[in-house]
Amino acid sequence: MSTETIPTLKGISSMATRQVLAELGAAFEQRAACAVAIEAVGGVDAAKRVAAGEAFDVVILASDAIDKLIAAGHLQAGSRVDLVRSEVAIAVQAGAAVPDVGSEEALQRAVLAARSISYSTGPSGVALAALFERWGIAEQVRARTVQAPPGVPVGTLVARGEVELGFQQLSELIHVDGITLVGGMPAGVQITTTFSAGLPVGLAQQPEQAARVRDLLQFMTSPDAEAAKRRQGMEPA
């Protein structure tokens, strides 16, 4: 059966969940008589598009972004469904010296020693900037910080040698060639983001499509989806 003759679930998500949603969407298509088309863009841009009224059947973003869209009336109250938890990891260019990041103190030394660092515009970047403020080094590293534009993987900048030390969701780093994964954030300063789904308010007027979305989310939160989440560097929420 061609995709032209079956309904399509149209969604938008942040880049961090692109791979896991592609895998889970393909698996759901094998079970259901509908197609899944989820566009992955920078999380900030995704939230702006939803707020501007662009039509989607499901929105998958960091949980705080989903909560803000619900509070603003763009997503249905009570529709948030937590899907995955994602931790931040650290990367250097392939072949470069691997710094010690095994403790909070070691990570701080590595950040101060790096000629340049990069993080995203998403929730992990916000949390990292707050950590630098807490450490009292925000001013010291500001001039050496390259914030990746929305939708541009930090790992790409690291692979090209444009930045020395990169921080981003593990799920976004594991598929990038030309980098070495140093490891995760050390104990006490881990940055974990929960990514959640929300339903647009307009979906309430489309009961059949809403039922398909609920089936999709039920599958994505089922035990059958857990292996895919871990393959893509995430954990079930």
N, C-alpha and C positions, 0 to 999 in steps of 0.2 A: 504494500500500500504506500503511495507516495505521500510526502509531507503536505502536498497541496490539498489532499482530500481529508486530512485529519486536523483537529484543532492544535494550535500552538500556544504554549504558555510562555509569555514574554516577560523577562525579568531584567533587573539591573543589579550589579553587585560591585564591590570594591575589588581591586586587583588581587588582594591577598587570598581570596577564595576562588579565584578563576579556575585553577586546576581541579580542585576538589569538586566544585559545582559541575564542571564539564564531565568528570567521571561519573558523578552521581546522576546527572541529568541523562547521560547515555544509558545508564543502567535502568533508570525509571522508564525510558522510552521502550525498553524491551519488555516491560511489564504492562504498560498502559497504552491505550490508543490515542496518544497525543505526543507532540514534539515539544522539546524544551529548548528555548533560545534565551540564554542569559548573557547579557552584554556586561563585560568587566571593564570598568574605567576607574580613575582615581576616585576614592571615596568621597572627597569634597565635591567633586563634579557630579557624582551620582546623586548626592543629597540635594544639590542645587536643582538638578533636572526634575527630581521628584517634587520638590517644593514649587517648581514652576508649572506643575500640572501635567508633565509628560505622562502618557498612559503606560502603565505596566501592570502585570498581573501579580508580581511578587517583587519585593525589594529586600536585598540581603546586604547588610552593612554592619559595622560595629554596633554593639547593643546600645551605646549611648546615642549614636546617630539615629537609630531606629526610635528610641524613646523621644528624642527631640521632634522627629517627624510626626509621631503620634500626638505629642503635646500640641503641635502646631495645627493638627487637624488634617494632615496629608495622608496619614495611615490610620487604619481602624483602631480604635481603643481596644485594648485587650488582645490584639492580634500577634504580638511579639512571640516568636518561637526561637529559642536558642538552639543553634546548630553545632557550632564547633568552638573550641578554645585554641588559640594560636599564640605561641610564644615567640619572642624576639631572639634572633641569633646574630652572630657577629661574623664578618667575612673580611678576608684580605685577598689581594690579587694572587692568582696561582703562581707559585714560585717565590713569593715574598716571605720574609721572616714571619713566623707565627707568634704573636705576643701572648704572654700569660694573662689570662682573664679568669683565672680560677677562683678569685676572691674579689670582694668589692674594692679592696685597696689595690689589688693588681690591675683591675679594670680601670680604675681611676688613673693609675700610672700610665697604662697603655693609651688612654684617651689623651692625656697631656703630652705624651711622647709622639703621637701621630702628627705627621705634617698636615694631614687633612682628614676630616671625618664626614660622613654623610648619613642622613636618616630621612624618612619620608614625611610627607605632609599629613599622614594619617595619625590614628591614635597612638601608635607606637612612637612616632616622632614627638608628639606632644608630651608623652610620658618621659621620653629620654631627655628632652629639654628641661623638664621639671626636675629630673634627677641631677642634671648638671647644675641647676640652680641650688638644689639642696647641698650639693658638694661644695658650692661656692666657687665653681670654675667656669661658670657660664660666660663671663666676659673674656676669660683667657682663650676659650675655644671658639668664640663667635666668629672671628675673622678667618678661622680655618675650617668652618663648617659650610658644607655644600648641601643645601636641602634639595633633594631630588624633586623635579617638577611632578605634579599629579600625573599618575599613570606611567611614570618612568621608573623602572626597578632600580633600587640602590645598587643591586648586584651588577647591573650593566655598567654603572659608573666605576665600580671597583674593578671589574674585568678589564675596562679600557685604561686603567691606571690613572683615572682622573681624581680618585680619592684613595687614601691609604687604608682607612678603616671604615667599614660599612655596617650599619645596623638596620635590620628589617625583619619582618615576619619570616620565620624559618620556611614557611610554605612558599614564599617568593624567592628564596635563595637557592633552594635545592635543585631547581631546574636551570640555573644559570651556569654556562660554561665559562671557564677562565677565572674562577675564584676558588679559594680554599675556605671551607667553613671552619672557623676557629672554635666555635662552640656556642652554647647558650649563655644567657646572662647568669652571673653567679648568684648563689643563695643570698637572699635578702634584698636583691634589687631586680628580681625577675619582672619582666613586663609581659603580662598575659592579657590578650584581648579576646572577648567573647563576640563572635559574629552571629547575628540573629536575622531572622526573616520577619517581615511585616507585610500586611495586606493593604493595598491602596483603598481609600474610601469608596472609589467608584466601582470596585469589584462587588460590592454589596448588591448592585443592580444586575449582576450577571451570575445567577445562582449556579448554573452548570459549570462555568469557568471557575467559580470560587470552589466548587466541590473538587475539581481537578487539582487546584492549587493545594487544597487541604490534603489530598492524597499524596501529592508530591512531598509536602513537608512531613507527612506521617512516615513516608519511606526514608526521607533524609535524616529522621531522628530515630529510626529503627536500628536494632542490632545488625541488620544486613548492611548498613552503611558504615559501620565502625571501621572495617578494614581499609576502606577507601580513604577515610579521614586520616588514618595513621600513615598510609602510604604517601599522603600529600603533606606530611609534616604537622598534622594537627591532632587534636584529641576530641572525642565526643564531648559536647557541652553538658 
